[in-house]
Amino acid sequence: MINNEMKYKAYQVHNFRTIPQLNVMSEEEKQNIEIVGNVLPFKVNNYVIDELINWEDYLNDPIFRLTFPQKEMLYEEDFKTMQLALKNKVSKEELKLIADSIRSKLNPHPAGQLEMNVPTFQGEKLDGIQHKYEQTVLFFPSSGQTCHSYCTFCFRWAQFVGMDGLKFATRETEKLIGYLEEHQEVTDILFTGGDPMIMSFKVFRQYIEPFLAEDNKTNIQTIRIGTKALGFWPYKFITDKDAKEFLELFKRIVDSGINLSFMAHFNHLNELKTEAVKEAIKLIRATGAQIRTQSPLIKNINDDADMWAEMWREQVNLNMIPYYMFVERDTGARHYFEVPLERTWEIFQKAYQQVSGVCRTVRGPSMSCTPGKVEILGIKEIPVGNNVEKVFVLQMIQGRNPDWVNRPFFAKYDPDARWMDDLQPAFSSKFFFEEGESTILKKQHINSISA
Ligand SMILES: *Cc1c(COP(=O)(O)O)cnc(C)c1O
């Protein structure tokens, strides 16, 4: 049964103690949430609390871990520092300084994310836009830079905690359109954030209308919407007051001949079970829009091959298209969430082997690094003279240079590697895409990631 009266209500660190279900928790557990929630972003809503989390076993519940801060997300000394600050009731300003100093140790803007790939138009930097891969432009509408609920693992976490200068934002739809008119190679515009589906219809339509206008001279053929709304607030499309208008606009986009693709984040099978999410998917699909799905592999939340296989199958059953499995990025509480590359690949393979071809539209596991999206194809022992060399076989799904795409390459096997910058080239002193780059540049490039 869908609750037709459902109204959005959010809880953050200042009011989470009023969540009724929290009466199952000890005071110490609540304090832990408060301590970590003062450093990392914390926001959860009534749908997640009432319909997704199983409170009878909340400590082991994946959606609880996905949304509620856990003690282990901070290193012990940082946890103690914040604990003491709260106990001593330090001033707001001091609390922020302490929080920022802990945050700055957590690689808040994996290098390059803010300043790389930002294009210029008529001599001006376009701050809300990233153009890295030829065909696709990322757009960060200023009113779409928050979410219905925060994911504890999010790689864009820094923009939600108010660290200065961290937001990409623009209201400059005109400049966006100007840029796209000049760049006819761009076929896809990807609205991202935060979550563009946090916007009201009144605001959202302003970004879309230019693409539907008679005088549209861009070459946009696909509008993508990166969103977690189906997972965290499906009522957006059912009972919110502008739900109908959104659906009508989606239909207008499709009817105009533009492909509309939801890039929906689902991190766990449990997000696909409610009546509300099923209804929202149906309503969106009925407009002619497609829904593609993606998620990183995250320890403590979804590091389970059978769950992934079931999740992909269920996504197809609900008329969605599995798209990406990502490697969890090197930022925030990565020590809590990261899975070694070898195990990440094993989970992908074991899940992939269990599903039929219609689910195998999924690609991955993929690392979004500075040179491109690097996919782990497998682990292989290759004979070299009388020896064998064990290697990771990799390839780029997307490359900063389009010519790099779909060329298999090798990295030395390393059971502890967790990210691209842990990997060394095999059979060569450089990766093929580093030819001609200085060693220092190389290290920077590999270390940094962007979008
Ligand atoms: C992933 C990504 C895209 C989209 O790539 P597709 O392979 O087309 O899905 C576009 N821009 C950036 C910066 C990305 O990281």
The ligand as an SDF file (V2000), in Angstrom:
LIG
                    3D

 15 15  0  0  0  0  0  0  0  0999 V2000
   31.4390    8.6900  -15.8600 C   0  0  0  0  0  0  0  0  0  0  0  0
   31.5640   10.0460  -16.3810 C   0  0  0  0  0  0  0  0  0  0  0  0
   30.8230   10.4500  -17.4940 C   0  0  0  0  0  0  0  0  0  0  0  0
   29.8500    9.5270  -18.1950 C   0  0  0  0  0  0  0  0  0  0  0  0
   30.5060    8.4510  -18.8290 O   0  0  0  0  0  0  0  0  0  0  0  0
   29.6660    7.3550  -19.6090 P   0  0  0  0  0  0  0  0  0  0  0  0
   30.6180    6.2430  -19.8720 O   0  0  0  0  0  0  0  0  0  0  0  0
   29.1660    7.9950  -20.8420 O   0  0  0  0  0  0  0  0  0  0  0  0
   28.5580    6.9480  -18.6970 O   0  0  0  0  0  0  0  0  0  0  0  0
   30.9990   11.7270  -17.9570 C   0  0  0  0  0  0  0  0  0  0  0  0
   31.8530   12.5890  -17.3860 N   0  0  0  0  0  0  0  0  0  0  0  0
   32.5970   12.2380  -16.3140 C   0  0  0  0  0  0  0  0  0  0  0  0
   33.5580   13.2150  -15.7350 C   0  0  0  0  0  0  0  0  0  0  0  0
   32.4740   10.9600  -15.7760 C   0  0  0  0  0  0  0  0  0  0  0  0
   33.2060   10.6020  -14.7030 O   0  0  0  0  0  0  0  0  0  0  0  0
  1  2  1  0
  2  3  1  0
  2 14  2  0
  3  4  1  0
  3 10  2  0
  4  5  1  0
  5  6  1  0
  6  7  2  0
  6  8  1  0
  6  9  1  0
 10 11  1  0
 11 12  2  0
 12 13  1  0
 12 14  1  0
 14 15  1  0
M  END
$$$$
